[in-house]
């Protein structure tokens, strides 16, 4: 009996060893076993490896004169659902990603038109596309009005795609595009649930995915909110608010250094809508050139302050900054409806100012609502000793008359002029006010050699709809700051 028990125990151990070394893999083996995604088919119950889906023969494949394991046919590519989720200033594209929480959807990504064949969406949805040339100049977009759809760049979803040919026929300069998806009813267009719209973007390898191009803007920092315009000099960023208070930051790290208020706020209340450093210093030994700041709209009911620019001396001791009002410059013909303003009045007749530091010119410009144009004037930049003493202001006042105009020209209309700066023969001017298409946020570049707007960066079209405020340039890189304090870079060429 004892011998029988020993034999039974030996048989049990032998059976256990046989089971562990058979076709069943251990946990560590399973971590490295090829899956379907690695090019292997499902294994049959006997554990024999099968041929990869590309048709090549596996090293363990058995053949004979009579039977050969047939290679599998290549799998046809499957149409993929492409949705795009994004944060401002970043790219986050994914295939099959559920973006149903993105109710108001528009791609921040720029899709190269050369790689695109068509876009389609499911029934009940439509597409609105936004076209740009190869320099990201905005060319146009669809409308939110459900009328004469094709002429407004909107295609209903009933079996019709938006194709490359459609966009090029509309504007042959199109190089990139973006799109929005909306719901369609008989009466209106509404916000779309992207996950249900089944939007598909087809590339030249139809069907397939497209490469996306990062927007030409990048978020680099955040400063205090409630901003107006500002400027950079000597490694310092001077960022103003509408009450005349300036926050000073390091221009490199955006670390706060100090703050100060503009002099004589009880007499003059500058809005700081346009702020810039000029060419001249109050004294040659001063660290900073004179600072120019417009009054703008803090005197809406007193037209005598239209076209006024304050000039300040900025001084520093360590991290303590101070300002001194040293001059006031006034446009002397703001009531001339043939020269400065529109005959029936303008919404913003106050004017912006910027200094051409290469040629010592002062530029003033104003919106002319009636003609839907913006008018620019250039003058010789006054020295700090010009003008006559104003007993009320306590400083010299320079009044620029029509005879002092060196040059004047009109450009396309600027919607609610914001911050402005000058760099290498160009004026960079922000525009836009409300968070809708009525006054869209944009950056216009005026080439002073041609006296035209040579470039427009469509900030609103890039979903950057917060009111833009400050703009400045450093070493060939442009920067702009919105009212919330977000700092972006933009390409200057």
FENRASUL-V59988 format. One record per residue. N is the residue number from 1. PHI is phi as a letter, one per 20 degrees, with the letter a starting at -180 (NA if undefined). BURIAL is I if it has 24 or more other ideal C-beta (glycine too) atoms within 12 Angstrom, else O. Layout:
BEGIN
N:PHI:BURIAL, N:PHI:BURIAL
END
This chain:
BEGIN
1:NA:O, 2:f:O, 3:f:O, 4:f:O, 5:f:O, 6:f:O, 7:f:O, 8:f:O, 9:f:O, 10:f:O, 11:f:O, 12:f:O, 13:f:O, 14:f:O, 15:f:O, 16:f:O, 17:f:O, 18:f:O, 19:f:O, 20:f:O, 21:d:O, 22:e:O, 23:f:O, 24:e:O, 25:e:O, 26:e:O, 27:f:O, 28:f:O, 29:f:O, 30:f:O, 31:f:O, 32:d:O, 33:f:O, 34:g:O, 35:d:O, 36:g:O, 37:f:O, 38:e:O, 39:o:O, 40:d:O, 41:e:I, 42:g:O, 43:f:O, 44:f:O, 45:f:O, 46:e:O, 47:m:O, 48:f:O, 49:f:O, 50:d:I, 51:f:I, 52:f:I, 53:f:O, 54:e:O, 55:n:O, 56:f:O, 57:e:O, 58:f:O, 59:f:O, 60:e:O, 61:f:O, 62:d:O, 63:c:O, 64:b:O, 65:f:O, 66:d:O, 67:c:O, 68:c:O, 69:f:O, 70:f:O, 71:f:O, 72:f:O, 73:f:O, 74:g:O, 75:f:O, 76:f:O, 77:f:O, 78:d:O, 79:g:O, 80:d:O, 81:f:I, 82:d:I, 83:c:I, 84:c:I, 85:d:I, 86:b:I, 87:d:O, 88:g:I, 89:n:I, 90:c:O, 91:d:O, 92:b:O, 93:e:I, 94:b:O, 95:e:O, 96:m:O, 97:f:O, 98:f:O, 99:d:I, 100:f:O, 101:f:O, 102:e:I, 103:f:O, 104:d:O, 105:d:I, 106:b:I, 107:f:I, 108:f:I, 109:f:I, 110:e:I, 111:e:I, 112:f:I, 113:f:I, 114:f:O, 115:e:I, 116:e:I, 117:d:I, 118:a:I, 119:c:I, 120:c:I, 121:c:I, 122:f:I, 123:f:O, 124:n:O, 125:c:I, 126:c:I, 127:d:I, 128:c:I, 129:d:I, 130:c:I, 131:d:I, 132:c:I, 133:e:O, 134:f:O, 135:d:O, 136:m:I, 137:f:I, 138:f:I, 139:d:I, 140:q:I, 141:b:I, 142:f:I, 143:c:O, 144:e:I, 145:d:O, 146:e:O, 147:c:O, 148:k:O, 149:g:I, 150:f:O, 151:f:O, 152:d:O, 153:m:I, 154:c:I, 155:d:I, 156:f:I, 157:e:I, 158:f:O, 159:m:O, 160:d:O, 161:e:I, 162:e:I, 163:d:O, 164:g:I, 165:f:O, 166:f:I, 167:f:I, 168:f:O, 169:f:O, 170:f:I, 171:b:O, 172:f:O, 173:e:O, 174:f:I, 175:c:I, 176:c:I, 177:b:I, 178:c:I, 179:b:I, 180:c:I, 181:d:I, 182:c:I, 183:e:I, 184:c:I, 185:c:O, 186:f:O, 187:d:O, 188:b:O, 189:d:I, 190:c:O, 191:f:O, 192:d:I, 193:e:I, 194:f:I, 195:f:I, 196:e:I, 197:f:I, 198:l:I, 199:f:I, 200:c:I, 201:d:I, 202:d:I, 203:e:I, 204:f:O, 205:e:O, 206:g:O, 207:e:I, 208:r:O, 209:d:I, 210:d:I, 211:f:O, 212:d:I, 213:d:I, 214:f:I, 215:g:I, 216:f:I, 217:c:I, 218:c:I, 219:f:I, 220:d:I, 221:a:I, 222:c:O, 223:d:I, 224:f:I, 225:f:O, 226:m:O, 227:e:I, 228:c:I, 229:e:I, 230:a:I, 231:b:I, 232:c:I, 233:b:I, 234:m:O, 235:n:O, 236:d:I, 237:d:I, 238:d:I, 239:d:I, 240:d:I, 241:d:I, 242:f:I, 243:e:O, 244:n:I, 245:e:I, 246:d:I, 247:d:I, 248:e:I, 249:c:I, 250:f:O, 251:f:I, 252:e:O, 253:d:O, 254:m:I, 255:f:O, 256:f:O, 257:d:I, 258:a:I, 259:b:I, 260:b:I, 261:d:I, 262:f:I, 263:f:I, 264:m:I, 265:f:I, 266:f:O, 267:d:O, 268:c:I, 269:d:I, 270:f:I, 271:e:I, 272:m:I, 273:f:I, 274:c:I, 275:c:I, 276:b:I, 277:e:I, 278:d:I, 279:e:I, 280:e:I, 281:d:O, 282:f:I, 283:c:O, 284:g:O, 285:e:O, 286:f:I, 287:f:O, 288:d:I, 289:f:I, 290:f:I, 291:d:I, 292:d:I, 293:b:I, 294:e:I, 295:f:I, 296:l:I, 297:d:I, 298:f:I, 299:c:O, 300:f:O, 301:e:O, 302:c:O, 303:f:O, 304:f:O, 305:e:I, 306:f:I, 307:m:I, 308:d:I, 309:c:I, 310:e:I, 311:d:I, 312:c:I, 313:e:I, 314:d:I, 315:c:O, 316:c:O, 317:c:O, 318:m:O, 319:d:O, 320:d:O, 321:d:I, 322:c:I, 323:c:I, 324:c:I, 325:f:I, 326:c:I, 327:a:I, 328:c:I, 329:d:I, 330:c:I, 331:f:I, 332:e:I, 333:c:I, 334:f:I, 335:e:O, 336:e:O, 337:f:O, 338:e:O, 339:d:I, 340:e:I, 341:d:I, 342:f:I, 343:g:O, 344:e:O, 345:n:O, 346:c:I, 347:f:O, 348:c:I, 349:e:I, 350:f:I, 351:n:I, 352:d:I, 353:c:I, 354:b:I, 355:d:I, 356:e:I, 357:f:I, 358:f:O, 359:c:O, 360:l:O, 361:d:I, 362:d:I, 363:d:I, 364:c:I, 365:b:I, 366:b:I, 367:f:I, 368:d:I, 369:f:I, 370:f:O, 371:e:O, 372:l:O, 373:c:O, 374:d:I, 375:d:I, 376:d:I, 377:c:I, 378:d:I, 379:c:I, 380:f:I, 381:f:I, 382:f:I, 383:e:O, 384:f:I, 385:e:O, 386:f:I, 387:n:O, 388:d:O, 389:f:O, 390:e:O, 391:f:O, 392:f:O, 393:e:I, 394:m:O, 395:c:I, 396:f:I, 397:d:I, 398:d:I, 399:d:I, 400:e:I, 401:e:O, 402:g:O, 403:f:O, 404:e:I, 405:f:I, 406:e:O, 407:b:O, 408:b:I, 409:b:I, 410:d:I, 411:c:I, 412:f:I, 413:f:I, 414:d:I, 415:e:I, 416:l:I, 417:g:I, 418:d:I, 419:f:I, 420:b:I, 421:b:I, 422:d:I, 423:b:I, 424:l:O, 425:m:O, 426:c:I, 427:d:I, 428:d:I, 429:c:I, 430:e:I, 431:b:I, 432:o:I, 433:c:I, 434:e:O, 435:e:O, 436:b:O, 437:f:O, 438:f:O, 439:c:I, 440:f:I, 441:f:I, 442:b:I, 443:c:I, 444:d:I, 445:d:I, 446:d:I, 447:e:O, 448:f:I, 449:f:O, 450:d:O, 451:l:I, 452:c:O, 453:f:I, 454:e:I, 455:a:I, 456:c:I, 457:d:I, 458:e:I, 459:f:I, 460:f:I, 461:f:I, 462:e:I, 463:m:I, 464:e:I, 465:d:I, 466:f:I, 467:g:I, 468:f:I, 469:c:I, 470:d:I, 471:b:I, 472:b:I, 473:c:I, 474:c:O, 475:l:O, 476:n:O, 477:d:I, 478:e:I, 479:c:I, 480:b:I, 481:c:I, 482:e:I, 483:f:I, 484:e:O, 485:n:I, 486:f:I, 487:d:I, 488:c:I, 489:d:I, 490:b:I, 491:f:I, 492:e:I, 493:c:O
END
